[in-house]
Amino acid sequence: MINNRLQKFFLIIFLLFVFLFCNVNYLYIYASSEPSVSANGAILLDNRTNKVLYSKNENERMYPASTTKIMTAILALENGNLDDIVTASHEAVTTIPYGYSIADIQVGEQLTVEQLLEVLLVHSANDAANVLAEYVGGSIDSFVSMMNTKLNELGLTNSHFTNAYGLHDENHYTTPSDLAKLMQYCMKNTNFRRLAGMASCAIPATNMKDNRLYTSTNFLIVPESNYYTSYITVGKTGFTSQAGDCLVTAGYNNNIELICVVLGCPTSNSRFEDVISLYEYGYNNFSLKNIANENDVITQIEVKNATNDTKQLDLLIYEDIPALVQNSDDISNIKPEIDLNNNIKAPIMQGDILGRVSYTVNGIKYTSDLIASHDVEQFHIPRYVIYICLIFVIVILIYMIFYHTPKKYRKKK
């Protein structure tokens, strides 16, 4: 009887152990495996290093729908003034096809550039896009030319635009990768960050309309939404029946700023779910680790023409070198590549930049300046040594003149 009880006891313990072990491994695999997304194309990349954390058909041409408006916004910000007052033309506001989002801007209505940008990015107003296009380019066609010129300047060779707001057109296309790079460029503009991060906007009464209130179509930044995600800072939605549901966002967490693009999602909700899944994957599995720290000694050199007590010079890291790596990566054995300036010689001041150091991690190069740890004084020959040498030279010259002069030129006694 006792033996049977012991056997049952050990069997239960064994089964419990197996259960726990399997679940721990399951959780680990779940946390570290790449997410499955419904989007036809997607990309998640680090804004600082351009490191791609996840991609799916990232270079395949797709329709961007209203995510096009991030290009419209950045061109308006770079070529206009927020306080300028713009009058809406007949063509700008009456040529929007039925079913496309508008802010009901009236012909002859006057709005500031900033108000137009707010309804463009918050409400995704297509009429606002056309009004801004005419304001910036003089005409919509000229503005579209500016859009494509900007694409070329940024090296986005797999993209081409035919309109200012994402109206479906076979020749209006981009890729997840290009759209992410465009978003990276836009994020350098502080006004873009502010406007694209607004959860709502209020347009006061104009010469033709009463007050208007709008909530962002990007529910990830709307606190009242079930999809609200605190670390997602900006975003722009898009939808046409041909493009599917699209979303471009940026998020900031744990000192890491990520850019996420999803194109061709089957539903509005699935684009939010895909984006959240991608960010969770990125922030749960990647982190910043310092490869080297500020003031670390990288190497020591001997400086030419320096004094004995200062010629041995440590070269220090100018600033921390953080790398975005997977949490399981070991970066302790990565070797530095040192590139010193040519002809380093005294005098040198503490903190002078004397070269660069770089580390390559998973194909990405991280660099920092190398600076001098202390002043290096130039060696000067003591004055008395110079005088002695001069006297010695003079004596030699006198000797040569006197003893090597032919006898016939010497004075006879």
C-alpha positions as a LaTeX table, in Angstrom:
\begin{tabular}{lrrr}
\hline
Residue & $x$ (\AA) & $y$ (\AA) & $z$ (\AA) \\
\hline
Met1 & 0.00 & 0.00 & 0.00 \\
Ile2 & 2.75 & 2.41 & 0.95 \\
Asn3 & 4.69 & 1.58 & $-2.19$ \\
Asn4 & 1.66 & 2.32 & $-4.35$ \\
Arg5 & 1.20 & 5.68 & $-2.68$ \\
Leu6 & 4.86 & 6.56 & $-3.20$ \\
Gln7 & 4.64 & 5.58 & $-6.84$ \\
Lys8 & 1.57 & 7.76 & $-7.33$ \\
Phe9 & 3.28 & 10.63 & $-5.50$ \\
Phe10 & 6.39 & 10.49 & $-7.69$ \\
Leu11 & 4.26 & 10.11 & $-10.80$ \\
Ile12 & 2.33 & 13.29 & $-9.94$ \\
Ile13 & 5.59 & 15.15 & $-9.27$ \\
Phe14 & 7.02 & 13.94 & $-12.57$ \\
Leu15 & 3.91 & 14.97 & $-14.54$ \\
Leu16 & 3.88 & 18.38 & $-12.83$ \\
Phe17 & 7.53 & 18.89 & $-13.74$ \\
Val18 & 6.88 & 17.95 & $-17.38$ \\
Phe19 & 3.90 & 20.32 & $-17.51$ \\
Leu20 & 5.88 & 23.25 & $-16.12$ \\
Phe21 & 8.88 & 22.57 & $-18.33$ \\
Cys22 & 6.78 & 22.42 & $-21.48$ \\
Asn23 & 4.90 & 25.62 & $-20.63$ \\
Val24 & 8.09 & 27.53 & $-19.84$ \\
Asn25 & 9.49 & 26.54 & $-23.21$ \\
Tyr26 & 6.22 & 27.39 & $-24.91$ \\
Leu27 & 6.21 & 30.85 & $-23.36$ \\
Tyr28 & 9.82 & 31.41 & $-24.36$ \\
Ile29 & 9.15 & 30.39 & $-27.94$ \\
Tyr30 & 6.02 & 32.54 & $-28.04$ \\
Ala31 & 7.88 & 35.58 & $-26.75$ \\
Ser32 & 10.81 & 35.28 & $-29.12$ \\
Ser33 & 9.20 & 34.01 & $-32.33$ \\
Glu34 & 8.30 & 36.45 & $-35.09$ \\
Pro35 & 4.67 & 37.55 & $-35.14$ \\
Ser36 & 2.19 & 36.45 & $-37.76$ \\
Val37 & 0.50 & 39.45 & $-39.41$ \\
Ser38 & $-2.48$ & 39.64 & $-41.74$ \\
Ala39 & $-1.03$ & 42.50 & $-43.82$ \\
Asn40 & 0.13 & 41.78 & $-47.37$ \\
Gly41 & 3.26 & 43.79 & $-46.64$ \\
Ala42 & 4.88 & 45.00 & $-43.45$ \\
Ile43 & 8.11 & 46.30 & $-41.98$ \\
Leu44 & 9.35 & 47.17 & $-38.50$ \\
Leu45 & 12.64 & 49.06 & $-38.25$ \\
Asp46 & 14.69 & 51.02 & $-35.78$ \\
Asn47 & 14.63 & 54.73 & $-36.60$ \\
Arg48 & 18.15 & 55.33 & $-35.30$ \\
Thr49 & 20.11 & 52.51 & $-36.91$ \\
Asn50 & 17.79 & 51.48 & $-39.79$ \\
Lys51 & 17.95 & 47.92 & $-38.47$ \\
Val52 & 15.00 & 45.90 & $-39.80$ \\
Leu53 & 13.45 & 43.83 & $-37.00$ \\
Tyr54 & 10.67 & 42.31 & $-39.09$ \\
Ser55 & 9.67 & 42.38 & $-42.74$ \\
Lys56 & 7.12 & 40.82 & $-45.04$ \\
Asn57 & 7.14 & 41.64 & $-48.77$ \\
Glu58 & 8.86 & 44.87 & $-47.82$ \\
Asn59 & 10.01 & 45.66 & $-51.38$ \\
Glu60 & 6.82 & 44.65 & $-53.17$ \\
Arg61 & 4.88 & 47.48 & $-54.81$ \\
Met62 & 1.52 & 48.14 & $-53.18$ \\
Tyr63 & $-1.09$ & 50.89 & $-53.03$ \\
Pro64 & $-0.61$ & 53.33 & $-50.13$ \\
Ala65 & $-4.11$ & 54.88 & $-50.00$ \\
Ser66 & $-4.17$ & 57.83 & $-47.56$ \\
Thr67 & $-0.74$ & 57.09 & $-46.10$ \\
Thr68 & 0.23 & 59.18 & $-49.14$ \\
Lys69 & $-0.69$ & 62.20 & $-47.03$ \\
Ile70 & 2.51 & 62.00 & $-45.00$ \\
Met71 & 4.30 & 63.15 & $-48.17$ \\
Thr72 & 1.74 & 65.91 & $-48.69$ \\
Ala73 & 2.20 & 67.03 & $-45.11$ \\
Ile74 & 5.99 & 67.15 & $-45.16$ \\
Leu75 & 6.07 & 69.13 & $-48.42$ \\
Ala76 & 3.58 & 71.63 & $-46.99$ \\
Leu77 & 5.67 & 71.96 & $-43.82$ \\
Glu78 & 8.90 & 72.44 & $-45.77$ \\
Asn79 & 7.51 & 74.85 & $-48.35$ \\
Gly80 & 4.88 & 76.83 & $-46.45$ \\
Asn81 & 4.15 & 78.77 & $-43.30$ \\
Leu82 & 1.75 & 77.46 & $-40.68$ \\
Asp83 & 0.11 & 80.87 & $-40.23$ \\
Asp84 & $-0.55$ & 81.47 & $-43.93$ \\
Ile85 & $-4.24$ & 81.72 & $-44.83$ \\
Val86 & $-5.30$ & 79.64 & $-47.83$ \\
Thr87 & $-8.52$ & 80.02 & $-49.82$ \\
Ala88 & $-10.02$ & 76.77 & $-51.11$ \\
Ser89 & $-10.59$ & 76.64 & $-54.87$ \\
His90 & $-13.46$ & 75.00 & $-56.72$ \\
Glu91 & $-11.22$ & 72.31 & $-58.25$ \\
Ala92 & $-9.56$ & 71.44 & $-54.95$ \\
Val93 & $-12.74$ & 70.63 & $-53.04$ \\
Thr94 & $-15.21$ & 69.43 & $-55.69$ \\
Thr95 & $-13.10$ & 66.81 & $-57.45$ \\
Ile96 & $-12.95$ & 64.35 & $-54.54$ \\
Pro97 & $-14.79$ & 61.12 & $-55.50$ \\
Tyr98 & $-17.85$ & 60.09 & $-53.51$ \\
Gly99 & $-17.01$ & 57.98 & $-50.46$ \\
Tyr100 & $-13.57$ & 59.49 & $-49.84$ \\
Ser101 & $-13.07$ & 61.24 & $-46.51$ \\
Ile102 & $-13.46$ & 65.04 & $-46.51$ \\
Ala103 & $-13.63$ & 67.90 & $-44.02$ \\
Asp104 & $-16.45$ & 69.49 & $-46.04$ \\
Ile105 & $-14.28$ & 72.47 & $-46.96$ \\
Gln106 & $-16.31$ & 74.98 & $-48.96$ \\
Val107 & $-15.30$ & 76.78 & $-52.15$ \\
Gly108 & $-13.88$ & 80.12 & $-51.02$ \\
Glu109 & $-13.41$ & 78.99 & $-47.42$ \\
Gln110 & $-10.31$ & 80.33 & $-45.71$ \\
Leu111 & $-8.18$ & 78.16 & $-43.40$ \\
Thr112 & $-4.64$ & 78.40 & $-42.13$ \\
Val113 & $-2.00$ & 75.96 & $-43.31$ \\
Glu114 & $-1.85$ & 74.54 & $-39.79$ \\
Gln115 & $-5.62$ & 73.93 & $-39.72$ \\
Leu116 & $-5.44$ & 72.21 & $-43.09$ \\
Leu117 & $-2.60$ & 70.01 & $-41.86$ \\
Glu118 & $-4.57$ & 69.08 & $-38.76$ \\
Val119 & $-7.60$ & 67.86 & $-40.69$ \\
Leu120 & $-5.29$ & 66.23 & $-43.22$ \\
Leu121 & $-3.45$ & 64.10 & $-40.65$ \\
Val122 & $-6.12$ & 63.69 & $-37.95$ \\
His123 & $-9.28$ & 63.29 & $-40.03$ \\
Ser124 & $-7.54$ & 62.21 & $-43.27$ \\
Ala125 & $-9.39$ & 64.93 & $-45.20$ \\
Asn126 & $-8.78$ & 64.56 & $-48.93$ \\
Asp127 & $-10.11$ & 68.02 & $-49.73$ \\
Ala128 & $-7.50$ & 69.48 & $-47.36$ \\
Ala129 & $-4.80$ & 67.60 & $-49.29$ \\
Asn130 & $-5.85$ & 69.23 & $-52.56$ \\
Val131 & $-6.05$ & 72.70 & $-51.01$ \\
Leu132 & $-2.53$ & 72.28 & $-49.60$ \\
Ala133 & $-1.29$ & 70.94 & $-52.95$ \\
Glu134 & $-2.48$ & 74.06 & $-54.77$ \\
Tyr135 & $-1.04$ & 76.29 & $-52.03$ \\
Val136 & 2.42 & 74.67 & $-52.18$ \\
Gly137 & 2.72 & 73.81 & $-55.87$ \\
Gly138 & 0.54 & 76.41 & $-57.54$ \\
Ser139 & $-1.48$ & 73.58 & $-59.02$ \\
Ile140 & $-2.18$ & 69.98 & $-58.12$ \\
Asp141 & $-0.16$ & 68.71 & $-61.10$ \\
Ser142 & 2.86 & 70.79 & $-60.10$ \\
Phe143 & 2.56 & 69.53 & $-56.54$ \\
Val144 & 2.51 & 65.92 & $-57.72$ \\
Ser145 & 5.75 & 66.64 & $-59.59$ \\
Met146 & 7.20 & 67.91 & $-56.32$ \\
Met147 & 6.11 & 64.70 & $-54.61$ \\
Asn148 & 7.95 & 62.54 & $-57.12$ \\
Thr149 & 11.01 & 64.78 & $-57.02$ \\
Lys150 & 11.09 & 64.30 & $-53.26$ \\
Leu151 & 10.83 & 60.54 & $-53.69$ \\
Asn152 & 13.86 & 60.64 & $-55.98$ \\
Glu153 & 15.81 & 62.84 & $-53.56$ \\
Leu154 & 15.19 & 60.33 & $-50.78$ \\
Gly155 & 16.16 & 57.38 & $-52.98$ \\
Leu156 & 12.68 & 55.84 & $-52.84$ \\
Thr157 & 12.91 & 54.30 & $-56.29$ \\
Asn158 & 10.04 & 51.84 & $-55.86$ \\
Ser159 & 7.46 & 54.58 & $-55.31$ \\
His160 & 5.49 & 56.88 & $-57.61$ \\
Phe161 & 2.60 & 59.23 & $-56.83$ \\
Thr162 & $-0.11$ & 60.61 & $-59.13$ \\
Asn163 & $-2.18$ & 62.60 & $-56.62$ \\
Ala164 & $-1.91$ & 64.32 & $-53.23$ \\
Tyr165 & $-4.14$ & 62.12 & $-51.11$ \\
Gly166 & $-4.03$ & 58.47 & $-52.21$ \\
Leu167 & $-6.79$ & 58.24 & $-54.80$ \\
His168 & $-6.47$ & 54.80 & $-56.34$ \\
Asp169 & $-4.41$ & 54.76 & $-59.53$ \\
Glu170 & $-2.37$ & 51.95 & $-61.07$ \\
Asn171 & 0.63 & 54.30 & $-61.19$ \\
His172 & 0.23 & 55.46 & $-57.58$ \\
Tyr173 & 2.24 & 52.97 & $-55.56$ \\
Thr174 & 4.95 & 52.47 & $-52.95$ \\
Thr175 & 6.46 & 49.66 & $-50.86$ \\
Pro176 & 6.52 & 49.05 & $-47.10$ \\
Ser177 & 10.26 & 49.75 & $-47.12$ \\
Asp178 & 9.96 & 53.04 & $-49.04$ \\
Leu179 & 7.08 & 54.20 & $-46.88$ \\
Ala180 & 9.06 & 53.47 & $-43.71$ \\
Lys181 & 12.01 & 55.49 & $-45.05$ \\
Leu182 & 9.69 & 58.36 & $-45.92$ \\
Met183 & 8.28 & 58.24 & $-42.39$ \\
Gln184 & 11.82 & 58.31 & $-40.99$ \\
Tyr185 & 12.48 & 61.47 & $-42.98$ \\
Cys186 & 9.22 & 63.08 & $-41.83$ \\
Met187 & 9.99 & 62.30 & $-38.18$ \\
Lys188 & 12.95 & 64.69 & $-38.35$ \\
Asn189 & 10.44 & 67.54 & $-38.55$ \\
Thr190 & 9.14 & 68.55 & $-35.11$ \\
Asn191 & 5.90 & 70.01 & $-36.49$ \\
Phe192 & 5.18 & 66.79 & $-38.33$ \\
Arg193 & 5.68 & 64.83 & $-35.12$ \\
Arg194 & 3.29 & 67.14 & $-33.30$ \\
Leu195 & 0.57 & 67.19 & $-35.95$ \\
Ala196 & 0.72 & 63.48 & $-36.79$ \\
Gly197 & 0.54 & 62.68 & $-33.08$ \\
Met198 & $-2.70$ & 64.59 & $-32.38$ \\
Ala199 & $-5.51$ & 62.40 & $-31.07$ \\
Ser200 & $-8.06$ & 65.04 & $-32.10$ \\
Cys201 & $-8.30$ & 68.54 & $-33.52$ \\
Ala202 & $-10.70$ & 71.45 & $-33.33$ \\
Ile203 & $-11.07$ & 73.85 & $-36.24$ \\
Pro204 & $-12.65$ & 77.14 & $-35.13$ \\
Ala205 & $-15.36$ & 78.86 & $-37.14$ \\
Thr206 & $-14.23$ & 80.19 & $-40.52$ \\
Asn207 & $-15.72$ & 82.64 & $-42.98$ \\
Met208 & $-18.04$ & 79.85 & $-44.19$ \\
Lys209 & $-18.35$ & 77.12 & $-41.54$ \\
Asp210 & $-18.95$ & 76.69 & $-37.81$ \\
Asn211 & $-16.55$ & 74.96 & $-35.42$ \\
Arg212 & $-15.46$ & 71.46 & $-36.43$ \\
Leu213 & $-14.19$ & 68.69 & $-34.14$ \\
Tyr214 & $-12.40$ & 65.57 & $-35.34$ \\
Thr215 & $-10.96$ & 62.46 & $-33.71$ \\
Ser216 & $-7.93$ & 60.73 & $-35.21$ \\
Thr217 & $-8.56$ & 57.81 & $-37.52$ \\
Asn218 & $-5.49$ & 56.21 & $-35.92$ \\
Phe219 & $-7.13$ & 54.62 & $-32.87$ \\
Leu220 & $-3.71$ & 53.60 & $-31.50$ \\
Ile221 & $-3.17$ & 57.18 & $-30.27$ \\
Val222 & $-6.76$ & 57.89 & $-29.12$ \\
Pro223 & $-6.93$ & 57.33 & $-25.32$ \\
Glu224 & $-10.62$ & 56.43 & $-25.40$ \\
Ser225 & $-10.08$ & 53.68 & $-27.97$ \\
Asn226 & $-9.78$ & 49.99 & $-27.15$ \\
Tyr227 & $-6.67$ & 49.97 & $-29.34$ \\
Tyr228 & $-4.93$ & 52.81 & $-27.54$ \\
Thr229 & $-1.24$ & 52.03 & $-27.06$ \\
Ser230 & 0.66 & 54.54 & $-24.94$ \\
Tyr231 & 4.06 & 54.19 & $-26.61$ \\
Ile232 & 2.79 & 54.77 & $-30.16$ \\
Thr233 & 3.40 & 58.44 & $-30.81$ \\
Val234 & 2.35 & 59.24 & $-34.38$ \\
Gly235 & 0.60 & 57.59 & $-37.27$ \\
Lys236 & $-1.38$ & 57.88 & $-40.49$ \\
Thr237 & $-4.10$ & 55.52 & $-41.66$ \\
Gly238 & $-5.23$ & 54.70 & $-45.18$ \\
Phe239 & $-7.92$ & 52.71 & $-46.96$ \\
Thr240 & $-9.24$ & 52.05 & $-50.42$ \\
Ser241 & $-10.91$ & 48.86 & $-51.60$ \\
Gln242 & $-7.89$ & 48.15 & $-53.82$ \\
Ala243 & $-5.23$ & 49.02 & $-51.20$ \\
Gly244 & $-6.94$ & 47.46 & $-48.20$ \\
Asp245 & $-6.38$ & 48.94 & $-44.76$ \\
Cys246 & $-3.00$ & 50.58 & $-44.25$ \\
Leu247 & $-1.17$ & 52.21 & $-41.38$ \\
Val248 & 2.18 & 53.93 & $-40.86$ \\
Thr249 & 3.23 & 54.62 & $-37.27$ \\
Ala250 & 6.14 & 55.44 & $-34.99$ \\
Gly251 & 6.56 & 54.27 & $-31.41$ \\
Tyr252 & 8.95 & 55.09 & $-28.59$ \\
Asn253 & 9.71 & 52.77 & $-25.67$ \\
Asn254 & 12.82 & 51.87 & $-23.64$ \\
Asn255 & 14.81 & 54.55 & $-25.48$ \\
Ile256 & 14.07 & 52.86 & $-28.80$ \\
Glu257 & 12.08 & 54.54 & $-31.58$ \\
Leu258 & 10.59 & 52.12 & $-34.08$ \\
Ile259 & 8.83 & 52.76 & $-37.39$ \\
Cys260 & 6.10 & 50.33 & $-38.44$ \\
Val261 & 4.28 & 50.02 & $-41.77$ \\
Val262 & 1.46 & 47.64 & $-42.62$ \\
Leu263 & $-0.17$ & 47.66 & $-46.07$ \\
Gly264 & $-3.03$ & 45.61 & $-47.46$ \\
Cys265 & $-4.66$ & 44.50 & $-44.20$ \\
Pro266 & $-8.04$ & 42.76 & $-44.60$ \\
Thr267 & $-9.91$ & 44.92 & $-42.06$ \\
Ser268 & $-9.58$ & 48.17 & $-40.14$ \\
Asn269 & $-9.20$ & 46.32 & $-36.86$ \\
Ser270 & $-6.60$ & 43.91 & $-38.22$ \\
Arg271 & $-4.24$ & 46.76 & $-39.12$ \\
Phe272 & $-4.26$ & 47.94 & $-35.50$ \\
Glu273 & $-3.80$ & 44.38 & $-34.24$ \\
Asp274 & $-0.91$ & 43.80 & $-36.66$ \\
Val275 & 0.84 & 46.98 & $-35.58$ \\
Ile276 & 0.45 & 46.22 & $-31.87$ \\
Ser277 & 1.75 & 42.70 & $-32.47$ \\
Leu278 & 4.79 & 44.00 & $-34.33$ \\
Tyr279 & 5.65 & 46.58 & $-31.68$ \\
Glu280 & 5.26 & 44.02 & $-28.90$ \\
Tyr281 & 7.61 & 41.71 & $-30.77$ \\
Gly282 & 10.14 & 44.49 & $-31.23$ \\
Tyr283 & 10.11 & 45.82 & $-27.69$ \\
Asn284 & 9.98 & 42.38 & $-26.05$ \\
Asn285 & 12.86 & 40.87 & $-28.01$ \\
Phe286 & 15.24 & 43.75 & $-28.76$ \\
Ser287 & 17.04 & 46.21 & $-26.53$ \\
Leu288 & 19.84 & 48.75 & $-26.57$ \\
Lys289 & 23.15 & 47.45 & $-25.25$ \\
Asn290 & 26.31 & 49.52 & $-25.01$ \\
Ile291 & 29.13 & 48.04 & $-27.06$ \\
Ala292 & 31.46 & 50.63 & $-25.55$ \\
Asn293 & 31.07 & 53.38 & $-22.98$ \\
Glu294 & 32.04 & 57.02 & $-22.94$ \\
Asn295 & 35.71 & 57.52 & $-21.94$ \\
Asp296 & 36.62 & 53.85 & $-22.41$ \\
Val297 & 40.28 & 53.52 & $-23.45$ \\
Ile298 & 40.36 & 51.98 & $-26.94$ \\
Thr299 & 44.07 & 52.14 & $-27.71$ \\
Gln300 & 47.30 & 53.94 & $-26.80$ \\
Ile301 & 49.59 & 55.68 & $-29.28$ \\
Glu302 & 52.98 & 57.37 & $-29.13$ \\
Val303 & 52.83 & 60.91 & $-30.44$ \\
Lys304 & 55.62 & 62.23 & $-32.66$ \\
Asn305 & 57.66 & 65.26 & $-31.55$ \\
Ala306 & 56.12 & 65.13 & $-28.07$ \\
Thr307 & 57.78 & 65.48 & $-24.69$ \\
Asn308 & 58.73 & 62.27 & $-22.89$ \\
Asp309 & 56.19 & 62.70 & $-20.13$ \\
Thr310 & 53.23 & 63.36 & $-22.51$ \\
Lys311 & 53.98 & 61.32 & $-25.64$ \\
Gln312 & 52.12 & 58.17 & $-24.49$ \\
Leu313 & 48.50 & 59.06 & $-25.25$ \\
Asp314 & 45.30 & 57.10 & $-24.52$ \\
Leu315 & 42.51 & 57.43 & $-27.08$ \\
Leu316 & 39.06 & 57.49 & $-25.49$ \\
Ile317 & 35.53 & 56.83 & $-26.75$ \\
Tyr318 & 33.81 & 60.20 & $-27.15$ \\
Glu319 & 30.33 & 58.90 & $-26.30$ \\
Asp320 & 28.45 & 55.70 & $-25.50$ \\
Ile321 & 27.94 & 53.37 & $-28.46$ \\
Pro322 & 24.55 & 51.66 & $-28.04$ \\
Ala323 & 23.52 & 48.91 & $-30.45$ \\
Leu324 & 20.04 & 47.54 & $-30.99$ \\
Val325 & 20.38 & 43.78 & $-30.58$ \\
Gln326 & 18.30 & 40.79 & $-29.66$ \\
Asn327 & 18.17 & 40.21 & $-25.94$ \\
Ser328 & 20.00 & 36.89 & $-26.35$ \\
Asp329 & 22.90 & 38.39 & $-28.35$ \\
Asp330 & 26.36 & 38.44 & $-26.74$ \\
Ile331 & 28.26 & 41.55 & $-27.87$ \\
Ser332 & 31.12 & 41.34 & $-25.36$ \\
Asn333 & 33.60 & 39.85 & $-27.85$ \\
Ile334 & 33.04 & 42.25 & $-30.76$ \\
Lys335 & 36.37 & 43.77 & $-31.83$ \\
Pro336 & 36.78 & 47.48 & $-32.63$ \\
Glu337 & 37.94 & 48.80 & $-35.99$ \\
Ile338 & 40.17 & 51.85 & $-35.46$ \\
Asp339 & 40.74 & 54.54 & $-38.07$ \\
Leu340 & 43.26 & 57.20 & $-36.95$ \\
Asn341 & 43.82 & 60.60 & $-38.48$ \\
Asn342 & 46.89 & 61.03 & $-40.67$ \\
Asn343 & 50.07 & 62.57 & $-39.27$ \\
Ile344 & 49.11 & 62.83 & $-35.60$ \\
Lys345 & 51.69 & 65.00 & $-33.85$ \\
Ala346 & 52.08 & 67.44 & $-30.99$ \\
Pro347 & 50.79 & 69.78 & $-29.82$ \\
Ile348 & 47.45 & 68.11 & $-28.96$ \\
Met349 & 44.75 & 69.37 & $-26.61$ \\
Gln350 & 42.74 & 67.12 & $-24.33$ \\
Gly351 & 39.50 & 66.19 & $-26.12$ \\
Asp352 & 40.88 & 66.70 & $-29.65$ \\
Ile353 & 39.37 & 64.24 & $-32.15$ \\
Leu354 & 42.14 & 61.98 & $-33.46$ \\
Gly355 & 40.16 & 59.26 & $-35.25$ \\
Arg356 & 37.11 & 57.03 & $-35.28$ \\
Val357 & 36.24 & 53.65 & $-33.84$ \\
Ser358 & 33.56 & 51.38 & $-35.24$ \\
Tyr359 & 31.90 & 48.10 & $-34.29$ \\
Thr360 & 29.90 & 45.95 & $-36.69$ \\
Val361 & 26.96 & 44.12 & $-35.13$ \\
Asn362 & 24.66 & 41.97 & $-37.29$ \\
Gly363 & 25.76 & 43.86 & $-40.39$ \\
Ile364 & 25.21 & 47.34 & $-38.91$ \\
Lys365 & 28.17 & 49.61 & $-38.17$ \\
Tyr366 & 28.17 & 51.72 & $-35.00$ \\
Thr367 & 30.79 & 54.46 & $-34.67$ \\
Ser368 & 32.15 & 57.12 & $-32.35$ \\
Asp369 & 34.98 & 59.64 & $-32.37$ \\
Leu370 & 38.24 & 58.90 & $-30.57$ \\
Ile371 & 39.54 & 61.76 & $-28.44$ \\
Ala372 & 42.81 & 62.58 & $-26.64$ \\
Ser373 & 42.88 & 61.73 & $-22.94$ \\
His374 & 45.28 & 64.57 & $-22.05$ \\
Asp375 & 47.30 & 67.46 & $-23.46$ \\
Val376 & 50.38 & 66.50 & $-25.44$ \\
Glu377 & 53.18 & 69.05 & $-25.41$ \\
Gln378 & 55.52 & 69.59 & $-28.31$ \\
Phe379 & 59.17 & 68.76 & $-27.69$ \\
His380 & 61.50 & 71.79 & $-28.01$ \\
Ile381 & 65.31 & 71.57 & $-28.05$ \\
Pro382 & 66.69 & 73.56 & $-25.07$ \\
Arg383 & 68.16 & 76.93 & $-26.03$ \\
Tyr384 & 71.56 & 76.20 & $-24.52$ \\
Val385 & 71.84 & 73.08 & $-26.69$ \\
Ile386 & 71.19 & 75.23 & $-29.75$ \\
Tyr387 & 73.89 & 77.70 & $-28.66$ \\
Ile388 & 76.42 & 74.90 & $-28.10$ \\
Cys389 & 75.63 & 73.47 & $-31.53$ \\
Leu390 & 76.06 & 76.87 & $-33.14$ \\
Ile391 & 79.40 & 77.39 & $-31.46$ \\
Phe392 & 80.49 & 73.94 & $-32.53$ \\
Val393 & 79.50 & 74.65 & $-36.14$ \\
Ile394 & 81.36 & 77.98 & $-36.09$ \\
Val395 & 84.50 & 76.33 & $-34.72$ \\
Ile396 & 84.35 & 73.66 & $-37.44$ \\
Leu397 & 83.92 & 76.32 & $-40.13$ \\
Ile398 & 86.88 & 78.33 & $-38.82$ \\
Tyr399 & 88.99 & 75.20 & $-38.71$ \\
Met400 & 88.06 & 74.27 & $-42.28$ \\
Ile401 & 88.73 & 77.76 & $-43.55$ \\
Phe402 & 92.10 & 78.03 & $-41.83$ \\
Tyr403 & 93.54 & 74.57 & $-42.43$ \\
His404 & 92.08 & 73.92 & $-45.87$ \\
Thr405 & 92.97 & 77.26 & $-47.41$ \\
Pro406 & 95.83 & 76.84 & $-49.97$ \\
Lys407 & 99.27 & 77.87 & $-48.67$ \\
Lys408 & 99.78 & 80.55 & $-51.30$ \\
Tyr409 & 96.81 & 82.48 & $-49.82$ \\
Arg410 & 98.15 & 82.30 & $-46.29$ \\
Lys411 & 100.20 & 85.22 & $-44.91$ \\
Lys412 & 103.92 & 84.64 & $-44.75$ \\
Lys413 & 105.70 & 85.39 & $-41.52$ \\
\hline
\end{tabular}
